[in-house]
Amino acid sequence: MGKWPAGATAAVLSISAVTPVSAGYIRAWAFGTPPPAATLLNYATSSITTSAVVPLASGAKAITVGAFNGRTHLVIDITGYQIPAIHTVLSPNGD
C-alpha cells in the first residue's frame, strides 16, 4: 500500500476477486485489530468487484485483507480516503 495522507481515518478501496478457483469471500480490516464478522465481497468462479470503506488503526496506517474458503487473485485500488472535517468560524469582517 502507498503512503496514507496525514489524518486519514479510513481508506476507500475498490476490491476485485480475479479468476477465483472456487467460491469464497473477502474481508478487510484495520491492521493489528481483530477481523470483522462482516464480509465485503462474496465470489463464485467468476471475477467480481466491490467498493469498501476500511478503517485505519491509529498509528499503523495499514490494512489487512483476507480471502477465505476459496483461492483467488486480489486487485486492490485505493480510490480515496476519509479525513475528519476541518471546522472554522469566520466573522463577517474576516476575523
C-alpha positions in Angstrom: 0.0 0.0 0.0 1.1 3.6 -0.6 1.6 6.4 1.8 -1.6 7.4 3.7 -2.4 11.1 4.0 -1.9 12.7 7.4 -5.1 12.4 9.5 -6.7 9.7 7.3 -9.1 7.5 9.4 -10.2 5.2 6.6 -9.3 4.1 3.1 -11.9 3.8 0.3 -11.0 0.8 -1.8 -12.1 -1.0 -4.9 -11.5 -4.7 -4.3 -11.7 -7.3 -7.0 -11.6 -11.1 -6.9 -10.0 -12.1 -10.2 -10.2 -15.6 -11.6 -11.3 -17.3 -8.4 -10.7 -21.1 -8.3 -13.7 -21.7 -6.1 -16.4 -19.8 -4.2 -15.2 -17.8 -1.2 -15.4 -14.4 0.4 -13.1 -11.4 1.2 -12.8 -9.4 4.4 -10.7 -6.3 5.1 -9.9 -4.5 8.4 -7.5 -2.2 10.2 -4.1 -3.8 10.6 -3.5 -5.1 14.2 -7.2 -5.2 15.1 -9.5 -8.3 15.2 -11.1 -9.2 11.9 -14.7 -8.2 11.4 -17.6 -10.6 11.1 -18.8 -8.8 8.0 -17.9 -9.9 4.6 -17.0 -7.3 1.9 -17.3 -9.5 -1.1 -18.7 -13.0 -1.9 -17.4 -14.6 -5.1 -18.0 -17.7 -7.1 -15.9 -18.8 -10.0 -16.1 -15.5 -12.0 -14.4 -12.2 -11.4 -16.3 -9.6 -9.3 -15.6 -6.1 -7.9 -16.9 -4.1 -5.0 -16.1 -0.8 -3.2 -15.5 -0.6 0.6 -14.5 1.8 3.3 -11.9 0.2 5.6 -10.9 1.9 8.9 -7.3 2.6 9.5 -5.9 1.9 13.0 -4.3 5.0 14.5 -0.5 4.8 14.2 -0.5 1.7 12.0 -2.0 3.2 8.8 -2.2 -0.2 7.2 -5.0 -2.7 6.4 -5.3 -6.5 6.4 -7.2 -8.2 3.6 -8.0 -11.9 3.5 -9.7 -14.2 1.0 -11.4 -17.2 2.8 -12.7 -20.6 1.7 -11.7 -20.2 -2.0 -8.4 -19.1 -3.6 -8.4 -16.0 -5.8 -6.2 -13.3 -7.0 -6.9 -9.9 -5.5 -6.7 -6.5 -7.1 -7.0 -3.6 -4.7 -7.1 0.1 -5.8 -7.2 3.0 -3.3 -9.8 5.3 -4.6 -9.9 7.8 -1.7 -9.5 8.5 2.0 -11.7 9.7 4.8 -10.2 12.6 6.8 -12.0 14.3 9.6 -13.8 17.5 8.6 -12.0 20.7 9.4 -14.2 23.3 11.1 -13.7 27.0 11.3 -15.8 30.1 12.1 -15.4 33.3 10.1 -16.9 36.5 11.1 -18.4 38.9 8.5 -15.3 41.2 8.8 -12.8 38.4 8.2 -11.6 37.9 11.8 
